[in-house]
Amino acid sequence: MRQLMHMIYAAFLMLLATRAGISIDPDMTTPDFRDFHQRLIAGEIDTLKPEEQVQYAKVHLNKALKNMWTGRFAESVAQVADVHVKS
C-alpha cells in the first residue's frame, strides 16, 4: 500500500504540473524523501508551485522505486502471490 500511495502522489503531482505547462525531466535530481519533507515542514517549499510539484512527484517516485528493490517488498509480493495461488 505504501508503494501504491507513492505512485498515486507522483501521478497526481505530475498531472498538476503538466497542466500548468511544466515539462518533466526524467533525469532531474531530487533530494532524499526525508530531506524534502524536512524542508517542506520548515516552510522552505511551496507545493502550490508547479516546479515544486514536479520535484515532489519525483521524490515520491524515487521513494517507491527504492522501496520496491528491498527484500521486504519481495517477501510481501511473494506472500500475496502465494495466497492467490492457493485460492
Phi and psi restraints in degrees (range 20) as a CNS / XPLOR table:
assign (resid 1 and name C) (resid 2 and name N)
       (resid 2 and name CA) (resid 2 and name C) 1.0 -63.7 20.0 2
assign (resid 2 and name N) (resid 2 and name CA)
       (resid 2 and name C) (resid 3 and name N) 1.0 -42.6 20.0 2
assign (resid 2 and name C) (resid 3 and name N)
       (resid 3 and name CA) (resid 3 and name C) 1.0 -66.5 20.0 2
assign (resid 3 and name N) (resid 3 and name CA)
       (resid 3 and name C) (resid 4 and name N) 1.0 -37.2 20.0 2
assign (resid 3 and name C) (resid 4 and name N)
       (resid 4 and name CA) (resid 4 and name C) 1.0 -63.3 20.0 2
assign (resid 4 and name N) (resid 4 and name CA)
       (resid 4 and name C) (resid 5 and name N) 1.0 -43.0 20.0 2
assign (resid 4 and name C) (resid 5 and name N)
       (resid 5 and name CA) (resid 5 and name C) 1.0 -60.9 20.0 2
assign (resid 5 and name N) (resid 5 and name CA)
       (resid 5 and name C) (resid 6 and name N) 1.0 -43.8 20.0 2
assign (resid 5 and name C) (resid 6 and name N)
       (resid 6 and name CA) (resid 6 and name C) 1.0 -61.0 20.0 2
assign (resid 6 and name N) (resid 6 and name CA)
       (resid 6 and name C) (resid 7 and name N) 1.0 -42.5 20.0 2
assign (resid 6 and name C) (resid 7 and name N)
       (resid 7 and name CA) (resid 7 and name C) 1.0 -67.0 20.0 2
assign (resid 7 and name N) (resid 7 and name CA)
       (resid 7 and name C) (resid 8 and name N) 1.0 -39.5 20.0 2
assign (resid 7 and name C) (resid 8 and name N)
       (resid 8 and name CA) (resid 8 and name C) 1.0 -64.4 20.0 2
assign (resid 8 and name N) (resid 8 and name CA)
       (resid 8 and name C) (resid 9 and name N) 1.0 -45.9 20.0 2
assign (resid 8 and name C) (resid 9 and name N)
       (resid 9 and name CA) (resid 9 and name C) 1.0 -59.0 20.0 2
assign (resid 9 and name N) (resid 9 and name CA)
       (resid 9 and name C) (resid 10 and name N) 1.0 -45.2 20.0 2
assign (resid 9 and name C) (resid 10 and name N)
       (resid 10 and name CA) (resid 10 and name C) 1.0 -60.6 20.0 2
assign (resid 10 and name N) (resid 10 and name CA)
       (resid 10 and name C) (resid 11 and name N) 1.0 -46.8 20.0 2
assign (resid 10 and name C) (resid 11 and name N)
       (resid 11 and name CA) (resid 11 and name C) 1.0 -63.9 20.0 2
assign (resid 11 and name N) (resid 11 and name CA)
       (resid 11 and name C) (resid 12 and name N) 1.0 -44.7 20.0 2
assign (resid 11 and name C) (resid 12 and name N)
       (resid 12 and name CA) (resid 12 and name C) 1.0 -62.9 20.0 2
assign (resid 12 and name N) (resid 12 and name CA)
       (resid 12 and name C) (resid 13 and name N) 1.0 -46.8 20.0 2
assign (resid 12 and name C) (resid 13 and name N)
       (resid 13 and name CA) (resid 13 and name C) 1.0 -66.8 20.0 2
assign (resid 13 and name N) (resid 13 and name CA)
       (resid 13 and name C) (resid 14 and name N) 1.0 -36.6 20.0 2
assign (resid 13 and name C) (resid 14 and name N)
       (resid 14 and name CA) (resid 14 and name C) 1.0 -67.0 20.0 2
assign (resid 14 and name N) (resid 14 and name CA)
       (resid 14 and name C) (resid 15 and name N) 1.0 -38.6 20.0 2
assign (resid 14 and name C) (resid 15 and name N)
       (resid 15 and name CA) (resid 15 and name C) 1.0 -61.9 20.0 2
assign (resid 15 and name N) (resid 15 and name CA)
       (resid 15 and name C) (resid 16 and name N) 1.0 -46.4 20.0 2
assign (resid 15 and name C) (resid 16 and name N)
       (resid 16 and name CA) (resid 16 and name C) 1.0 -58.2 20.0 2
assign (resid 16 and name N) (resid 16 and name CA)
       (resid 16 and name C) (resid 17 and name N) 1.0 -46.2 20.0 2
assign (resid 16 and name C) (resid 17 and name N)
       (resid 17 and name CA) (resid 17 and name C) 1.0 -66.0 20.0 2
assign (resid 17 and name N) (resid 17 and name CA)
       (resid 17 and name C) (resid 18 and name N) 1.0 -42.9 20.0 2
assign (resid 17 and name C) (resid 18 and name N)
       (resid 18 and name CA) (resid 18 and name C) 1.0 -68.4 20.0 2
assign (resid 18 and name N) (resid 18 and name CA)
       (resid 18 and name C) (resid 19 and name N) 1.0 -31.4 20.0 2
assign (resid 18 and name C) (resid 19 and name N)
       (resid 19 and name CA) (resid 19 and name C) 1.0 -66.7 20.0 2
assign (resid 19 and name N) (resid 19 and name CA)
       (resid 19 and name C) (resid 20 and name N) 1.0 -24.2 20.0 2
assign (resid 19 and name C) (resid 20 and name N)
       (resid 20 and name CA) (resid 20 and name C) 1.0 -87.5 20.0 2
assign (resid 20 and name N) (resid 20 and name CA)
       (resid 20 and name C) (resid 21 and name N) 1.0 2.1 20.0 2
assign (resid 20 and name C) (resid 21 and name N)
       (resid 21 and name CA) (resid 21 and name C) 1.0 90.8 20.0 2
assign (resid 21 and name N) (resid 21 and name CA)
       (resid 21 and name C) (resid 22 and name N) 1.0 11.1 20.0 2
assign (resid 21 and name C) (resid 22 and name N)
       (resid 22 and name CA) (resid 22 and name C) 1.0 -86.6 20.0 2
assign (resid 22 and name N) (resid 22 and name CA)
       (resid 22 and name C) (resid 23 and name N) 1.0 131.8 20.0 2
assign (resid 22 and name C) (resid 23 and name N)
       (resid 23 and name CA) (resid 23 and name C) 1.0 -87.8 20.0 2
assign (resid 23 and name N) (resid 23 and name CA)
       (resid 23 and name C) (resid 24 and name N) 1.0 151.7 20.0 2
assign (resid 23 and name C) (resid 24 and name N)
       (resid 24 and name CA) (resid 24 and name C) 1.0 -106.6 20.0 2
assign (resid 24 and name N) (resid 24 and name CA)
       (resid 24 and name C) (resid 25 and name N) 1.0 119.9 20.0 2
assign (resid 24 and name C) (resid 25 and name N)
       (resid 25 and name CA) (resid 25 and name C) 1.0 -91.1 20.0 2
assign (resid 25 and name N) (resid 25 and name CA)
       (resid 25 and name C) (resid 26 and name N) 1.0 111.4 20.0 2
assign (resid 25 and name C) (resid 26 and name N)
       (resid 26 and name CA) (resid 26 and name C) 1.0 -64.5 20.0 2
assign (resid 26 and name N) (resid 26 and name CA)
       (resid 26 and name C) (resid 27 and name N) 1.0 -18.5 20.0 2
assign (resid 26 and name C) (resid 27 and name N)
       (resid 27 and name CA) (resid 27 and name C) 1.0 -98.3 20.0 2
assign (resid 27 and name N) (resid 27 and name CA)
       (resid 27 and name C) (resid 28 and name N) 1.0 6.7 20.0 2
assign (resid 27 and name C) (resid 28 and name N)
       (resid 28 and name CA) (resid 28 and name C) 1.0 -63.8 20.0 2
assign (resid 28 and name N) (resid 28 and name CA)
       (resid 28 and name C) (resid 29 and name N) 1.0 142.4 20.0 2
assign (resid 28 and name C) (resid 29 and name N)
       (resid 29 and name CA) (resid 29 and name C) 1.0 -90.4 20.0 2
assign (resid 29 and name N) (resid 29 and name CA)
       (resid 29 and name C) (resid 30 and name N) 1.0 145.0 20.0 2
assign (resid 29 and name C) (resid 30 and name N)
       (resid 30 and name CA) (resid 30 and name C) 1.0 -134.6 20.0 2
assign (resid 30 and name N) (resid 30 and name CA)
       (resid 30 and name C) (resid 31 and name N) 1.0 157.6 20.0 2
assign (resid 30 and name C) (resid 31 and name N)
       (resid 31 and name CA) (resid 31 and name C) 1.0 -71.9 20.0 2
assign (resid 31 and name N) (resid 31 and name CA)
       (resid 31 and name C) (resid 32 and name N) 1.0 169.2 20.0 2
assign (resid 31 and name C) (resid 32 and name N)
       (resid 32 and name CA) (resid 32 and name C) 1.0 -62.6 20.0 2
assign (resid 32 and name N) (resid 32 and name CA)
       (resid 32 and name C) (resid 33 and name N) 1.0 153.1 20.0 2
assign (resid 32 and name C) (resid 33 and name N)
       (resid 33 and name CA) (resid 33 and name C) 1.0 -53.6 20.0 2
assign (resid 33 and name N) (resid 33 and name CA)
       (resid 33 and name C) (resid 34 and name N) 1.0 -49.0 20.0 2
assign (resid 33 and name C) (resid 34 and name N)
       (resid 34 and name CA) (resid 34 and name C) 1.0 -65.9 20.0 2
assign (resid 34 and name N) (resid 34 and name CA)
       (resid 34 and name C) (resid 35 and name N) 1.0 -43.6 20.0 2
assign (resid 34 and name C) (resid 35 and name N)
       (resid 35 and name CA) (resid 35 and name C) 1.0 -61.0 20.0 2
assign (resid 35 and name N) (resid 35 and name CA)
       (resid 35 and name C) (resid 36 and name N) 1.0 -43.0 20.0 2
assign (resid 35 and name C) (resid 36 and name N)
       (resid 36 and name CA) (resid 36 and name C) 1.0 -61.2 20.0 2
assign (resid 36 and name N) (resid 36 and name CA)
       (resid 36 and name C) (resid 37 and name N) 1.0 -44.7 20.0 2
assign (resid 36 and name C) (resid 37 and name N)
       (resid 37 and name CA) (resid 37 and name C) 1.0 -67.7 20.0 2
assign (resid 37 and name N) (resid 37 and name CA)
       (resid 37 and name C) (resid 38 and name N) 1.0 -33.7 20.0 2
assign (resid 37 and name C) (resid 38 and name N)
       (resid 38 and name CA) (resid 38 and name C) 1.0 -63.6 20.0 2
assign (resid 38 and name N) (resid 38 and name CA)
       (resid 38 and name C) (resid 39 and name N) 1.0 -41.5 20.0 2
assign (resid 38 and name C) (resid 39 and name N)
       (resid 39 and name CA) (resid 39 and name C) 1.0 -67.2 20.0 2
assign (resid 39 and name N) (resid 39 and name CA)
       (resid 39 and name C) (resid 40 and name N) 1.0 -36.1 20.0 2
assign (resid 39 and name C) (resid 40 and name N)
       (resid 40 and name CA) (resid 40 and name C) 1.0 -64.3 20.0 2
assign (resid 40 and name N) (resid 40 and name CA)
       (resid 40 and name C) (resid 41 and name N) 1.0 -46.4 20.0 2
assign (resid 40 and name C) (resid 41 and name N)
       (resid 41 and name CA) (resid 41 and name C) 1.0 -63.9 20.0 2
assign (resid 41 and name N) (resid 41 and name CA)
       (resid 41 and name C) (resid 42 and name N) 1.0 -36.8 20.0 2
assign (resid 41 and name C) (resid 42 and name N)
       (resid 42 and name CA) (resid 42 and name C) 1.0 -73.1 20.0 2
assign (resid 42 and name N) (resid 42 and name CA)
       (resid 42 and name C) (resid 43 and name N) 1.0 -6.7 20.0 2
assign (resid 42 and name C) (resid 43 and name N)
       (resid 43 and name CA) (resid 43 and name C) 1.0 82.1 20.0 2
assign (resid 43 and name N) (resid 43 and name CA)
       (resid 43 and name C) (resid 44 and name N) 1.0 15.6 20.0 2
assign (resid 43 and name C) (resid 44 and name N)
       (resid 44 and name CA) (resid 44 and name C) 1.0 -83.5 20.0 2
assign (resid 44 and name N) (resid 44 and name CA)
       (resid 44 and name C) (resid 45 and name N) 1.0 -11.4 20.0 2
assign (resid 44 and name C) (resid 45 and name N)
       (resid 45 and name CA) (resid 45 and name C) 1.0 -123.1 20.0 2
assign (resid 45 and name N) (resid 45 and name CA)
       (resid 45 and name C) (resid 46 and name N) 1.0 133.1 20.0 2
assign (resid 45 and name C) (resid 46 and name N)
       (resid 46 and name CA) (resid 46 and name C) 1.0 -107.8 20.0 2
assign (resid 46 and name N) (resid 46 and name CA)
       (resid 46 and name C) (resid 47 and name N) 1.0 102.9 20.0 2
assign (resid 46 and name C) (resid 47 and name N)
       (resid 47 and name CA) (resid 47 and name C) 1.0 -74.6 20.0 2
assign (resid 47 and name N) (resid 47 and name CA)
       (resid 47 and name C) (resid 48 and name N) 1.0 1.4 20.0 2
assign (resid 47 and name C) (resid 48 and name N)
       (resid 48 and name CA) (resid 48 and name C) 1.0 -84.8 20.0 2
assign (resid 48 and name N) (resid 48 and name CA)
       (resid 48 and name C) (resid 49 and name N) 1.0 -13.8 20.0 2
assign (resid 48 and name C) (resid 49 and name N)
       (resid 49 and name CA) (resid 49 and name C) 1.0 -83.0 20.0 2
assign (resid 49 and name N) (resid 49 and name CA)
       (resid 49 and name C) (resid 50 and name N) 1.0 129.6 20.0 2
assign (resid 49 and name C) (resid 50 and name N)
       (resid 50 and name CA) (resid 50 and name C) 1.0 -56.8 20.0 2
assign (resid 50 and name N) (resid 50 and name CA)
       (resid 50 and name C) (resid 51 and name N) 1.0 -35.4 20.0 2
assign (resid 50 and name C) (resid 51 and name N)
       (resid 51 and name CA) (resid 51 and name C) 1.0 -63.5 20.0 2
assign (resid 51 and name N) (resid 51 and name CA)
       (resid 51 and name C) (resid 52 and name N) 1.0 -38.3 20.0 2
assign (resid 51 and name C) (resid 52 and name N)
       (resid 52 and name CA) (resid 52 and name C) 1.0 -72.0 20.0 2
assign (resid 52 and name N) (resid 52 and name CA)
       (resid 52 and name C) (resid 53 and name N) 1.0 -33.0 20.0 2
assign (resid 52 and name C) (resid 53 and name N)
       (resid 53 and name CA) (resid 53 and name C) 1.0 -64.0 20.0 2
assign (resid 53 and name N) (resid 53 and name CA)
       (resid 53 and name C) (resid 54 and name N) 1.0 -41.2 20.0 2
assign (resid 53 and name C) (resid 54 and name N)
       (resid 54 and name CA) (resid 54 and name C) 1.0 -63.3 20.0 2
assign (resid 54 and name N) (resid 54 and name CA)
       (resid 54 and name C) (resid 55 and name N) 1.0 -43.7 20.0 2
assign (resid 54 and name C) (resid 55 and name N)
       (resid 55 and name CA) (resid 55 and name C) 1.0 -63.9 20.0 2
assign (resid 55 and name N) (resid 55 and name CA)
       (resid 55 and name C) (resid 56 and name N) 1.0 -42.6 20.0 2
assign (resid 55 and name C) (resid 56 and name N)
       (resid 56 and name CA) (resid 56 and name C) 1.0 -64.5 20.0 2
assign (resid 56 and name N) (resid 56 and name CA)
       (resid 56 and name C) (resid 57 and name N) 1.0 -39.4 20.0 2
assign (resid 56 and name C) (resid 57 and name N)
       (resid 57 and name CA) (resid 57 and name C) 1.0 -59.8 20.0 2
assign (resid 57 and name N) (resid 57 and name CA)
       (resid 57 and name C) (resid 58 and name N) 1.0 -45.2 20.0 2
assign (resid 57 and name C) (resid 58 and name N)
       (resid 58 and name CA) (resid 58 and name C) 1.0 -66.0 20.0 2
assign (resid 58 and name N) (resid 58 and name CA)
       (resid 58 and name C) (resid 59 and name N) 1.0 -36.4 20.0 2
assign (resid 58 and name C) (resid 59 and name N)
       (resid 59 and name CA) (resid 59 and name C) 1.0 -60.8 20.0 2
assign (resid 59 and name N) (resid 59 and name CA)
       (resid 59 and name C) (resid 60 and name N) 1.0 -45.8 20.0 2
assign (resid 59 and name C) (resid 60 and name N)
       (resid 60 and name CA) (resid 60 and name C) 1.0 -65.8 20.0 2
assign (resid 60 and name N) (resid 60 and name CA)
       (resid 60 and name C) (resid 61 and name N) 1.0 -42.0 20.0 2
assign (resid 60 and name C) (resid 61 and name N)
       (resid 61 and name CA) (resid 61 and name C) 1.0 -62.3 20.0 2
assign (resid 61 and name N) (resid 61 and name CA)
       (resid 61 and name C) (resid 62 and name N) 1.0 -44.9 20.0 2
assign (resid 61 and name C) (resid 62 and name N)
       (resid 62 and name CA) (resid 62 and name C) 1.0 -63.4 20.0 2
assign (resid 62 and name N) (resid 62 and name CA)
       (resid 62 and name C) (resid 63 and name N) 1.0 -38.0 20.0 2
assign (resid 62 and name C) (resid 63 and name N)
       (resid 63 and name CA) (resid 63 and name C) 1.0 -65.2 20.0 2
assign (resid 63 and name N) (resid 63 and name CA)
       (resid 63 and name C) (resid 64 and name N) 1.0 -43.2 20.0 2
assign (resid 63 and name C) (resid 64 and name N)
       (resid 64 and name CA) (resid 64 and name C) 1.0 -61.4 20.0 2
assign (resid 64 and name N) (resid 64 and name CA)
       (resid 64 and name C) (resid 65 and name N) 1.0 -46.9 20.0 2
assign (resid 64 and name C) (resid 65 and name N)
       (resid 65 and name CA) (resid 65 and name C) 1.0 -63.2 20.0 2
assign (resid 65 and name N) (resid 65 and name CA)
       (resid 65 and name C) (resid 66 and name N) 1.0 -41.4 20.0 2
assign (resid 65 and name C) (resid 66 and name N)
       (resid 66 and name CA) (resid 66 and name C) 1.0 -61.2 20.0 2
assign (resid 66 and name N) (resid 66 and name CA)
       (resid 66 and name C) (resid 67 and name N) 1.0 -44.8 20.0 2
assign (resid 66 and name C) (resid 67 and name N)
       (resid 67 and name CA) (resid 67 and name C) 1.0 -66.0 20.0 2
assign (resid 67 and name N) (resid 67 and name CA)
       (resid 67 and name C) (resid 68 and name N) 1.0 -33.2 20.0 2
assign (resid 67 and name C) (resid 68 and name N)
       (resid 68 and name CA) (resid 68 and name C) 1.0 -71.0 20.0 2
assign (resid 68 and name N) (resid 68 and name CA)
       (resid 68 and name C) (resid 69 and name N) 1.0 -13.4 20.0 2
assign (resid 68 and name C) (resid 69 and name N)
       (resid 69 and name CA) (resid 69 and name C) 1.0 -93.1 20.0 2
assign (resid 69 and name N) (resid 69 and name CA)
       (resid 69 and name C) (resid 70 and name N) 1.0 3.6 20.0 2
assign (resid 69 and name C) (resid 70 and name N)
       (resid 70 and name CA) (resid 70 and name C) 1.0 -85.5 20.0 2
assign (resid 70 and name N) (resid 70 and name CA)
       (resid 70 and name C) (resid 71 and name N) 1.0 157.7 20.0 2
assign (resid 70 and name C) (resid 71 and name N)
       (resid 71 and name CA) (resid 71 and name C) 1.0 -63.9 20.0 2
assign (resid 71 and name N) (resid 71 and name CA)
       (resid 71 and name C) (resid 72 and name N) 1.0 -34.3 20.0 2
assign (resid 71 and name C) (resid 72 and name N)
       (resid 72 and name CA) (resid 72 and name C) 1.0 -61.2 20.0 2
assign (resid 72 and name N) (resid 72 and name CA)
       (resid 72 and name C) (resid 73 and name N) 1.0 -42.3 20.0 2
assign (resid 72 and name C) (resid 73 and name N)
       (resid 73 and name CA) (resid 73 and name C) 1.0 -64.6 20.0 2
assign (resid 73 and name N) (resid 73 and name CA)
       (resid 73 and name C) (resid 74 and name N) 1.0 -43.8 20.0 2
assign (resid 73 and name C) (resid 74 and name N)
       (resid 74 and name CA) (resid 74 and name C) 1.0 -60.7 20.0 2
assign (resid 74 and name N) (resid 74 and name CA)
       (resid 74 and name C) (resid 75 and name N) 1.0 -41.3 20.0 2
assign (resid 74 and name C) (resid 75 and name N)
       (resid 75 and name CA) (resid 75 and name C) 1.0 -64.2 20.0 2
assign (resid 75 and name N) (resid 75 and name CA)
       (resid 75 and name C) (resid 76 and name N) 1.0 -40.7 20.0 2
assign (resid 75 and name C) (resid 76 and name N)
       (resid 76 and name CA) (resid 76 and name C) 1.0 -64.0 20.0 2
assign (resid 76 and name N) (resid 76 and name CA)
       (resid 76 and name C) (resid 77 and name N) 1.0 -43.9 20.0 2
assign (resid 76 and name C) (resid 77 and name N)
       (resid 77 and name CA) (resid 77 and name C) 1.0 -63.2 20.0 2
assign (resid 77 and name N) (resid 77 and name CA)
       (resid 77 and name C) (resid 78 and name N) 1.0 -40.5 20.0 2
assign (resid 77 and name C) (resid 78 and name N)
       (resid 78 and name CA) (resid 78 and name C) 1.0 -63.6 20.0 2
assign (resid 78 and name N) (resid 78 and name CA)
       (resid 78 and name C) (resid 79 and name N) 1.0 -39.6 20.0 2
assign (resid 78 and name C) (resid 79 and name N)
       (resid 79 and name CA) (resid 79 and name C) 1.0 -65.2 20.0 2
assign (resid 79 and name N) (resid 79 and name CA)
       (resid 79 and name C) (resid 80 and name N) 1.0 -43.4 20.0 2
assign (resid 79 and name C) (resid 80 and name N)
       (resid 80 and name CA) (resid 80 and name C) 1.0 -65.2 20.0 2
assign (resid 80 and name N) (resid 80 and name CA)
       (resid 80 and name C) (resid 81 and name N) 1.0 -43.2 20.0 2
assign (resid 80 and name C) (resid 81 and name N)
       (resid 81 and name CA) (resid 81 and name C) 1.0 -62.7 20.0 2
assign (resid 81 and name N) (resid 81 and name CA)
       (resid 81 and name C) (resid 82 and name N) 1.0 -40.3 20.0 2
assign (resid 81 and name C) (resid 82 and name N)
       (resid 82 and name CA) (resid 82 and name C) 1.0 -64.2 20.0 2
assign (resid 82 and name N) (resid 82 and name CA)
       (resid 82 and name C) (resid 83 and name N) 1.0 -40.6 20.0 2
assign (resid 82 and name C) (resid 83 and name N)
       (resid 83 and name CA) (resid 83 and name C) 1.0 -63.7 20.0 2
assign (resid 83 and name N) (resid 83 and name CA)
       (resid 83 and name C) (resid 84 and name N) 1.0 -42.6 20.0 2
assign (resid 83 and name C) (resid 84 and name N)
       (resid 84 and name CA) (resid 84 and name C) 1.0 -71.9 20.0 2
assign (resid 84 and name N) (resid 84 and name CA)
       (resid 84 and name C) (resid 85 and name N) 1.0 -30.1 20.0 2
assign (resid 84 and name C) (resid 85 and name N)
       (resid 85 and name CA) (resid 85 and name C) 1.0 -70.8 20.0 2
assign (resid 85 and name N) (resid 85 and name CA)
       (resid 85 and name C) (resid 86 and name N) 1.0 -37.0 20.0 2
assign (resid 85 and name C) (resid 86 and name N)
       (resid 86 and name CA) (resid 86 and name C) 1.0 -74.2 20.0 2
assign (resid 86 and name N) (resid 86 and name CA)
       (resid 86 and name C) (resid 87 and name N) 1.0 -22.5 20.0 2
